[in-house]
Amino acid sequence: MESVREILDGVARGVFPPADGRTTVLPQPGPRHAGVLAFTAHSVVVTDEDPAWVYDTLRGLDCDPLSAALHPRFLAALLERTGRWAETVDAVLVAGPLPGVPALALTEIRDAGHPRIRYARERRDEVRAWQADGGVLVMGRGTAGRLEVSVEVDETARERGLGRRLAGAARRLAEEPLWAQVAPGNARSLRAFQAAGYDAVGAELLLRLPGSAEDARVPQ
């Protein structure tokens, strides 16, 4: 059976789990890394809970099996069983690295107390952040050690393509596939990542450890 990282590495290469309408249950790669990954007609529930419980709970739902793993009733049961809390269901995008250096002027943020760095460290390891004129770029290792990116553009700098340029700059800072998680309703951010060459590959919901909910109110 593939690991979570092997599945993600395959997706980054364009090789997806079989579109067979099934759900795969895999153990967590680490304490933080619980959740649900959804691809075309195949879901992956990442949890250290008993797989038999997961499958029994999914079978008990009166819903389309293709979407059962992200159904609110299943997620509520999973949260209650694990004692975790949930963030939003995000669209997931991925892009390969690019050669060369970013065309955008970036200054690395060394202040560990910077709010974006503190927020990212709640969710990722090996966090680094860069300041641009009007925006911030953050990278770090998240689920199963994949390299993840987020960008933030100041209100006064929006509608100028800065989000796209930040997302593109991240590809020149990376040496491996780069993942982005974006709330589906954030159409502006989705367009920025797609314009920078990121491909939408699925959706996911991550389950956070108890005690970290305070940071959930910081927007990403």
N, C-alpha and C positions, 0 to 999 in steps of 0.2 A: 504494500500500500504506500502511495506517495505521501510525503510530508506536506505540511502547509507551504513551506518554502519551495519545495519542488513544484507544487501546483502553481504558485505565483511566478516562479522562474519560467515555467512553460507558457503561462499566459503572456508574459512579457515578450516571448518569442512568437506569439500568435498561435500557440498550441493550448487549446482549452479542454477542460474536462468534458466527457461525452455528454451530448445533449439528449440525455435519456430520461429526463424527468425525475431523477433520483436525488437523494441527499446523502452525502458522505459525512461521517462524523470522524473528526481527527482530534488527537490530544493537543493541548495548548503548547506552543513552543516555549512559553515562559509564563510567569504569573500574570503579566499584563494582557497577554494576547488571547483573549476569549472573544468570541463573536460569531457572526454569520457572514459568509461570503457568498454572493449570488452571481452566477454566470448564466448564459443562455441555457435554460432548461436543465440546470444542475446547480445545486447549492452545497456548500460546505459549512457544517456547524463545527466550530472550533471550541472545544470544551473538554475539561477533565471529568465531566459527569459521565455516568454510565450510558454508553451508546444505546442500550436497550430502552432506557427511559426516553431518550430523544426520539427514537423511532416510534415508540408507543404513543408519545404525545402528539407527534405529527400525524399518525394514523387516526387519532381521535378528532382531528379538525375537520369541519365540514367546509372545505374550501378547495380551490384548485391546487393540486399537489405541486405544480410548477412554482407556486409562490408561497407554499406552506411555511418554509423556514423563515420567512420575513413577515408572516402573518402576526398581527398584534397579539392574538391569543397565545400563540406559541412563544413569542418573545416575552410576554408577561409571565408565563410559566417558567421560562428559562431564568428570568431575572429573580423570581421568587426562590427558585431552587438554588441559585448560585449566590444570592445575596449581593449581587452587583447592581449597578445602575447603567442606563443606556444613554448613548449620545444619539444623534439623528442618523437616519439611514442616508448614507452618502453615495453619490455616484463615484466610481473609481476610474481613474485614467492613468495611463502609463506611456512613457516615451523613452527612447534610447538616448544615450549620451551623444553629444556633438563635439567635434574637434575644435580647437582654437580657444580663445579667451572671450569672455562676455564683451559685447560692444557697449553695454551699459556700465557706467561708472559705479562701482560698488565699494563700500568700506565695511570691513568686518566689524561686527559689534562684539566687543570683548567683555562688556558689562554683564555678569551672570545674573544681576538683578533686573535686567531689562524685562518688561512685562511679556514680550513675545517669547523670550528665551525661557522664562519661568513657566509660561503656559506650555511650551513645546516639551520641556523636560518632564512634565507630568505624563506625557504620552509617548515620548521617544527617548532614545539614547543617542549619545555622540552628537548632540545638537550644536549646530553652527548657524549664525545669522549674519546677514549683511544689510546695510542701510544704503538705499539709493535716494536720489532727490525726489521725495514724495512717496516713498514706499519702503517695504521691508520684505526680504526674502529669507526664509528659514528652511533648513534641511536637517534631517536626523533619521535615525533608524527606528522604524516602528514594527508593525506586525511581522513576525518571523524574521526580523532583521532586514527587511526591505528598506531601501532608501526612499524617504518621503519628503515632499516639498509642500510648503504653503507660502502664499504671498498675501500681502496686505497693502492696499493703496490708500493714501490719505484722501479724505473727501475732496480737498481742493485740487487734487491731481488727477481726478477721474476723468474718463472720456478722452484720454490722450494716448491710449495704447500702452500705458505703463505696466499694467497687469500682464499683458502679453509679453512685453520685453523682459519682465522679471522672470516669468515662467520659462522663457527661452534662455535667459542667462543661466538659470539653474542647470539646464542640460549641458552647458559648457563647463560647469563646475563639477559635474558628476562624471564618474568613470564606469557606471553601470546603469541599468534601467532605473528610472525615477518615477515614483508613484505620487499621485495627487488624489485627495479625497475632497469632494465638493458637494455641498448641499444641493440637491436637484433644483430647488427653487432659486438658487443663486445663478441665474442665467448669465449675468455679466461675467462671473468668474469662469463658468463653463466655457463660454465663448473665448475667453482669454487663453485658457489652457489649450483648447482645441486649435486656436489660431497659432499657438506656439508648437504645434505638432504632436500633442498628446492625444491618444486614442481612448475613447470610452470603452471599457472592457467588462463592466459589471457594476454591482452595488455591494455595500457592506454596512453592517452595524457592529460597532465595537462595544464590548461590555467593560466598564471600568470598575476598578477595585473600590470597595467601600472606603470612605474617607477622602476621596478626591473630588467629590461633587462640587465643592466650593469653586474649583477652577473651571467647572463646566459653564459658568455664566460669562466667561471671557469669550467674546466672539472670535471665530477663526476666519 
